[in-house]
Amino acid sequence: MSDSWKPVSYVQLISLLTHSESQLEEITLLTWHAIRLPAAELWQQHPWGNEGCGFWVVAVAGRHCLYYNDITEGFAIGHFDRWGHISNYQKSDSSLNTALNKLLQPAAIEATA
């Protein structure tokens, strides 16, 4: 991480999500509404999430979570065994739309486990 890197704030995340939601196709938007969390939650991920106190998880589907990776500035799919802790790190600069579409593909989900 560069010396100028700062973790994304909740307000910045909400602004990004609002913009990203406006670009979703109707069917993807329906899925998003079904799996998104009522409020984004800061979850731990060691060691990559340590410096920023974790990553903002925005949706959950089964044992997978969709989180914003503010290091790479994109949405990523993670696996979790317990609520509040992302088991694996995914380096991703995907848009919300791309990440949601990956989450809906079983082969993509198996690759994150």
N, CA and C atoms as a LAMMPS dump frame, in Angstrom:
ITEM: TIMESTEP
0
ITEM: NUMBER OF ATOMS
339
ITEM: BOX BOUNDS ff ff ff
-5.0000000000000000e+02 5.0000000000000000e+02
-5.0000000000000000e+02 5.0000000000000000e+02
-5.0000000000000000e+02 5.0000000000000000e+02
ITEM: ATOMS id mol type element x y z
1 1 1 N 0.834 -1.18 0
2 1 2 C 0 0 0
3 1 3 C 0.876 1.239 0
4 2 1 N 0.424 2.247 -0.684
5 2 2 C 1.198 3.48 -0.727
6 2 3 C 0.989 4.279 0.553
7 3 1 N 1.901 5.213 0.777
8 3 2 C 1.801 6.06 1.961
9 3 3 C 0.554 6.941 1.93
10 4 1 N -0.001 7.178 0.745
11 4 2 C -1.179 8.046 0.628
12 4 3 C -2.495 7.275 0.751
13 5 1 N -2.434 5.946 0.866
14 5 2 C -3.648 5.139 0.961
15 5 3 C -4.358 5.403 2.28
16 6 1 N -5.664 5.557 2.196
17 6 2 C -6.508 5.683 3.384
18 6 3 C -7.72 4.782 3.167
19 7 1 N -8.179 4.119 4.221
20 7 2 C -9.357 3.255 4.056
21 7 3 C -10.579 4.086 3.676
22 8 1 N -11.461 3.483 2.901
23 8 2 C -12.684 4.165 2.485
24 8 3 C -13.589 4.342 3.708
25 9 1 N -14.196 5.504 3.815
26 9 2 C -15.111 5.753 4.934
27 9 3 C -16.493 5.204 4.602
28 10 1 N -17.317 5.082 5.608
29 10 2 C -18.683 4.603 5.409
30 10 3 C -19.439 5.535 4.461
31 11 1 N -19.276 6.829 4.633
32 11 2 C -19.958 7.816 3.78
33 11 3 C -19.503 7.669 2.332
34 12 1 N -18.196 7.494 2.118
35 12 2 C -17.683 7.296 0.756
36 12 3 C -18.233 6.007 0.159
37 13 1 N -18.301 4.955 0.975
38 13 2 C -18.828 3.671 0.507
39 13 3 C -20.281 3.804 0.078
40 14 1 N -21.095 4.466 0.882
41 14 2 C -22.509 4.632 0.548
42 14 3 C -22.666 5.414 -0.747
43 15 1 N -21.854 6.422 -0.937
44 15 2 C -21.892 7.19 -2.182
45 15 3 C -21.538 6.3 -3.374
46 16 1 N -20.502 5.486 -3.218
47 16 2 C -20.102 4.556 -4.272
48 16 3 C -21.201 3.542 -4.559
49 17 1 N -21.824 3.001 -3.514
50 17 2 C -22.906 2.032 -3.696
51 17 3 C -24.106 2.655 -4.396
52 18 1 N -24.462 3.863 -4.014
53 18 2 C -25.593 4.554 -4.638
54 18 3 C -25.354 4.714 -6.136
55 19 1 N -24.154 5.137 -6.486
56 19 2 C -23.807 5.292 -7.906
57 19 3 C -23.812 3.925 -8.606
58 20 1 N -23.217 2.92 -7.962
59 20 2 C -23.139 1.578 -8.564
60 20 3 C -24.513 0.959 -8.757
61 21 1 N -25.407 1.135 -7.782
62 21 2 C -26.77 0.598 -7.886
63 21 3 C -27.508 1.191 -9.078
64 22 1 N -27.283 2.456 -9.354
65 22 2 C -27.981 3.128 -10.46
66 22 3 C -27.583 2.554 -11.819
67 23 1 N -26.483 1.814 -11.862
68 23 2 C -26.002 1.24 -13.116
69 23 3 C -26.345 -0.243 -13.281
70 24 1 N -27.021 -0.822 -12.298
71 24 2 C -27.371 -2.237 -12.378
72 24 3 C -28.572 -2.468 -13.283
73 25 1 N -28.531 -3.585 -14.012
74 25 2 C -29.691 -3.993 -14.804
75 25 3 C -30.771 -4.466 -13.838
76 26 1 N -32.019 -4.461 -14.296
77 26 2 C -33.148 -4.77 -13.419
78 26 3 C -33.023 -6.131 -12.731
79 27 1 N -32.648 -7.175 -13.458
80 27 2 C -32.557 -8.505 -12.861
81 27 3 C -31.438 -8.557 -11.822
82 28 1 N -30.319 -7.884 -12.097
83 28 2 C -29.215 -7.836 -11.145
84 28 3 C -29.607 -7.011 -9.926
85 29 1 N -30.369 -5.961 -10.142
86 29 2 C -30.842 -5.12 -9.04
87 29 3 C -31.746 -5.91 -8.103
88 30 1 N -32.591 -6.782 -8.656
89 30 2 C -33.458 -7.626 -7.824
90 30 3 C -32.623 -8.562 -6.948
91 31 1 N -31.592 -9.153 -7.525
92 31 2 C -30.695 -10.011 -6.758
93 31 3 C -29.991 -9.205 -5.678
94 32 1 N -29.506 -8.037 -6.043
95 32 2 C -28.827 -7.161 -5.096
96 32 3 C -29.724 -6.86 -3.891
97 33 1 N -30.971 -6.524 -4.143
98 33 2 C -31.896 -6.216 -3.055
99 33 3 C -32.159 -7.442 -2.167
100 34 1 N -32.055 -8.627 -2.749
101 34 2 C -32.302 -9.852 -1.978
102 34 3 C -31.135 -10.217 -1.057
103 35 1 N -29.907 -9.867 -1.433
104 35 2 C -28.747 -10.322 -0.657
105 35 3 C -28.012 -9.211 0.091
106 36 1 N -28.285 -7.97 -0.219
107 36 2 C -27.526 -6.888 0.429
108 36 3 C -27.868 -6.805 1.915
109 37 1 N -26.911 -6.353 2.67
110 37 2 C -27.125 -6.138 4.092
111 37 3 C -27.855 -4.815 4.287
112 38 1 N -28.656 -4.693 5.339
113 38 2 C -29.348 -3.417 5.593
114 38 3 C -28.368 -2.254 5.742
115 39 1 N -27.208 -2.533 6.297
116 39 2 C -26.133 -1.547 6.426
117 39 3 C -24.814 -2.283 6.252
118 40 1 N -23.886 -1.664 5.545
119 40 2 C -22.574 -2.28 5.354
120 40 3 C -21.915 -2.51 6.711
121 41 1 N -21.171 -3.611 6.82
122 41 2 C -20.498 -3.964 8.068
123 41 3 C -19.006 -4.114 7.822
124 42 1 N -18.213 -3.595 8.736
125 42 2 C -16.767 -3.728 8.651
126 42 3 C -16.371 -5.1 9.202
127 43 1 N -15.861 -5.964 8.321
128 43 2 C -15.462 -7.315 8.706
129 43 3 C -13.945 -7.428 8.68
130 44 1 N -13.421 -8.284 9.52
131 44 2 C -11.984 -8.51 9.609
132 44 3 C -11.523 -9.45 8.508
133 45 1 N -10.301 -9.223 8.052
134 45 2 C -9.633 -10.123 7.114
135 45 3 C -8.136 -9.961 7.383
136 46 1 N -7.501 -11.061 7.818
137 46 2 C -6.084 -10.997 8.173
138 46 3 C -5.256 -11.675 7.093
139 47 1 N -4.159 -11.111 6.68
140 47 2 C -3.55 -9.877 7.164
141 47 3 C -3.898 -8.638 6.358
142 48 1 N -4.523 -8.827 5.165
143 48 2 C -4.711 -7.708 4.233
144 48 3 C -5.614 -6.606 4.77
145 49 1 N -6.578 -6.942 5.57
146 49 2 C -7.496 -5.935 6.079
147 49 3 C -7.043 -5.263 7.361
148 50 1 N -5.912 -5.675 7.893
149 50 2 C -5.476 -5.162 9.191
150 50 3 C -5.291 -3.649 9.223
151 51 1 N -4.607 -3.099 8.236
152 51 2 C -4.282 -1.673 8.27
153 51 3 C -5.522 -0.792 8.231
154 52 1 N -6.54 -1.2 7.495
155 52 2 C -7.763 -0.407 7.4
156 52 3 C -8.863 -0.88 8.33
157 53 1 N -8.545 -1.729 9.286
158 53 2 C -9.506 -2.294 10.252
159 53 3 C -10.528 -3.212 9.593
160 54 1 N -10.213 -3.767 8.436
161 54 2 C -11.097 -4.7 7.761
162 54 3 C -11.616 -4.156 6.446
163 55 1 N -12.611 -4.862 5.896
164 55 2 C -13.241 -4.466 4.64
165 55 3 C -14.744 -4.345 4.858
166 56 1 N -15.365 -3.457 4.113
167 56 2 C -16.812 -3.259 4.213
168 56 3 C -17.534 -4.355 3.451
169 57 1 N -18.264 -5.196 4.16
170 57 2 C -19.104 -6.225 3.551
171 57 3 C -20.468 -5.608 3.282
172 58 1 N -20.955 -5.773 2.042
173 58 2 C -22.206 -5.135 1.645
174 58 3 C -23.327 -6.127 1.354
175 59 1 N -22.972 -7.41 1.153
176 59 2 C -23.994 -8.419 0.841
177 59 3 C -23.492 -9.793 1.27
178 60 1 N -24.445 -10.694 1.536
179 60 2 C -24.125 -12.067 1.92
180 60 3 C -25.046 -13.012 1.165
181 61 1 N -24.446 -14.082 0.626
182 61 2 C -25.199 -15.14 -0.049
183 61 3 C -24.604 -16.467 0.392
184 62 1 N -25.337 -17.199 1.196
185 62 2 C -24.809 -18.452 1.744
186 62 3 C -23.615 -18.161 2.624
187 63 1 N -22.48 -18.798 2.321
188 63 2 C -21.234 -18.589 3.079
189 63 3 C -20.276 -17.668 2.327
190 64 1 N -20.818 -16.905 1.401
191 64 2 C -20.011 -15.957 0.638
192 64 3 C -20.471 -14.541 0.932
193 65 1 N -19.504 -13.648 0.915
194 65 2 C -19.825 -12.244 1.143
195 65 3 C -19.276 -11.415 -0.004
196 66 1 N -19.928 -10.32 -0.237
197 66 2 C -19.492 -9.364 -1.24
198 66 3 C -18.965 -8.17 -0.468
199 67 1 N -17.71 -7.837 -0.698
200 67 2 C -17.106 -6.743 0.058
201 67 3 C -16.393 -5.767 -0.857
202 68 1 N -16.216 -4.557 -0.329
203 68 2 C -15.476 -3.544 -1.084
204 68 3 C -14.022 -3.591 -0.647
205 69 1 N -13.153 -3.899 -1.587
206 69 2 C -11.722 -3.932 -1.329
207 69 3 C -11.175 -2.543 -1.634
208 70 1 N -10.976 -1.744 -0.602
209 70 2 C -10.522 -0.376 -0.816
210 70 3 C -9.035 -0.295 -1.138
211 71 1 N -8.328 -1.397 -1.041
212 71 2 C -6.923 -1.423 -1.46
213 71 3 C -6.856 -1.412 -2.984
214 72 1 N -7.681 -2.239 -3.619
215 72 2 C -7.7 -2.331 -5.085
216 72 3 C -8.844 -1.54 -5.705
217 73 1 N -9.684 -0.958 -4.844
218 73 2 C -10.815 -0.121 -5.265
219 73 3 C -11.808 -0.874 -6.146
220 74 1 N -12.232 -2.03 -5.644
221 74 2 C -13.225 -2.811 -6.361
222 74 3 C -13.954 -3.749 -5.425
223 75 1 N -15.019 -4.343 -5.928
224 75 2 C -15.812 -5.29 -5.145
225 75 3 C -15.262 -6.689 -5.35
226 76 1 N -15.267 -7.465 -4.291
227 76 2 C -14.703 -8.814 -4.321
228 76 3 C -15.639 -9.778 -3.608
229 77 1 N -15.487 -11.055 -3.923
230 77 2 C -16.262 -12.115 -3.286
231 77 3 C -15.346 -12.831 -2.31
232 78 1 N -15.798 -12.965 -1.094
233 78 2 C -15.033 -13.688 -0.082
234 78 3 C -15.851 -14.822 0.491
235 79 1 N -15.193 -15.71 1.183
236 79 2 C -15.829 -16.818 1.883
237 79 3 C -15.727 -16.523 3.37
238 80 1 N -16.715 -16.966 4.14
239 80 2 C -16.608 -16.811 5.582
240 80 3 C -17.136 -18.049 6.296
241 81 1 N -16.468 -18.377 7.401
242 81 2 C -16.894 -19.481 8.247
243 81 3 C -17.636 -18.972 9.469
244 82 1 N -17.342 -17.724 9.846
245 82 2 C -18.067 -17.097 10.951
246 82 3 C -18.34 -15.653 10.594
247 83 1 N -19.481 -15.196 11.042
248 83 2 C -19.937 -13.848 10.732
249 83 3 C -18.895 -12.835 11.223
250 84 1 N -18.55 -11.898 10.353
251 84 2 C -17.633 -10.836 10.74
252 84 3 C -16.179 -11.082 10.384
253 85 1 N -15.885 -12.229 9.758
254 85 2 C -14.503 -12.551 9.416
255 85 3 C -14.431 -13.148 8.01
256 86 1 N -13.777 -12.454 7.103
257 86 2 C -13.58 -12.936 5.734
258 86 3 C -12.394 -13.889 5.745
259 87 1 N -12.607 -15.117 5.286
260 87 2 C -11.563 -16.15 5.349
261 87 3 C -10.467 -15.954 4.315
262 88 1 N -10.823 -15.442 3.162
263 88 2 C -9.836 -15.328 2.093
264 88 3 C -9.83 -13.918 1.507
265 89 1 N -8.701 -13.537 0.981
266 89 2 C -8.526 -12.224 0.366
267 89 3 C -8.64 -12.359 -1.145
268 90 1 N -9.405 -11.483 -1.749
269 90 2 C -9.525 -11.446 -3.202
270 90 3 C -9.09 -10.077 -3.69
271 91 1 N -8.047 -10.053 -4.483
272 91 2 C -7.588 -8.81 -5.095
273 91 3 C -8.503 -8.567 -6.291
274 92 1 N -9.308 -7.518 -6.213
275 92 2 C -10.292 -7.284 -7.256
276 92 3 C -10.554 -5.802 -7.432
277 93 1 N -10.692 -5.403 -8.675
278 93 2 C -11.094 -4.035 -8.979
279 93 3 C -12.431 -4.043 -9.734
280 94 1 N -13.24 -5.067 -9.481
281 94 2 C -14.515 -5.253 -10.174
282 94 3 C -15.557 -4.223 -9.748
283 95 1 N -16.431 -3.91 -10.682
284 95 2 C -17.585 -3.082 -10.367
285 95 3 C -18.572 -3.92 -9.556
286 96 1 N -19.542 -3.268 -8.946
287 96 2 C -20.58 -3.991 -8.218
288 96 3 C -21.299 -4.951 -9.166
289 97 1 N -21.621 -4.502 -10.354
290 97 2 C -22.317 -5.327 -11.337
291 97 3 C -21.509 -6.583 -11.678
292 98 1 N -20.229 -6.426 -11.947
293 98 2 C -19.374 -7.564 -12.289
294 98 3 C -19.273 -8.542 -11.127
295 99 1 N -19.074 -8.017 -9.918
296 99 2 C -18.961 -8.884 -8.741
297 99 3 C -20.256 -9.641 -8.487
298 100 1 N -21.398 -8.978 -8.638
299 100 2 C -22.684 -9.66 -8.45
300 100 3 C -22.86 -10.767 -9.477
301 101 1 N -22.498 -10.501 -10.718
302 101 2 C -22.614 -11.53 -11.751
303 101 3 C -21.705 -12.718 -11.459
304 102 1 N -20.504 -12.464 -10.946
305 102 2 C -19.594 -13.562 -10.561
306 102 3 C -20.192 -14.366 -9.411
307 103 1 N -20.796 -13.665 -8.464
308 103 2 C -21.39 -14.328 -7.312
309 103 3 C -22.508 -15.275 -7.73
310 104 1 N -23.18 -14.967 -8.824
311 104 2 C -24.291 -15.786 -9.298
312 104 3 C -23.823 -16.986 -10.126
313 105 1 N -22.528 -17.06 -10.422
314 105 2 C -21.992 -18.179 -11.2
315 105 3 C -21.37 -19.193 -10.249
316 106 1 N -21.908 -20.405 -10.159
317 106 2 C -21.403 -21.405 -9.216
318 106 3 C -19.895 -21.669 -9.332
319 107 1 N -19.361 -21.686 -10.534
320 107 2 C -17.917 -21.951 -10.701
321 107 3 C -17.09 -20.845 -10.072
322 108 1 N -17.561 -19.604 -10.153
323 108 2 C -16.827 -18.488 -9.565
324 108 3 C -16.844 -18.575 -8.046
325 109 1 N -17.952 -18.989 -7.506
326 109 2 C -18.069 -19.128 -6.055
327 109 3 C -17.143 -20.227 -5.545
328 110 1 N -17.077 -21.343 -6.246
329 110 2 C -16.205 -22.44 -5.822
330 110 3 C -14.749 -22.018 -5.806
331 111 1 N -14.356 -21.113 -6.69
332 111 2 C -12.97 -20.656 -6.751
333 111 3 C -12.581 -19.805 -5.558
334 112 1 N -13.568 -19.215 -4.851
335 112 2 C -13.256 -18.371 -3.7
336 112 3 C -13.242 -19.142 -2.398
337 113 1 N -13.694 -20.362 -2.41
338 113 2 C -13.794 -21.147 -1.152
339 113 3 C -12.432 -21.643 -0.699
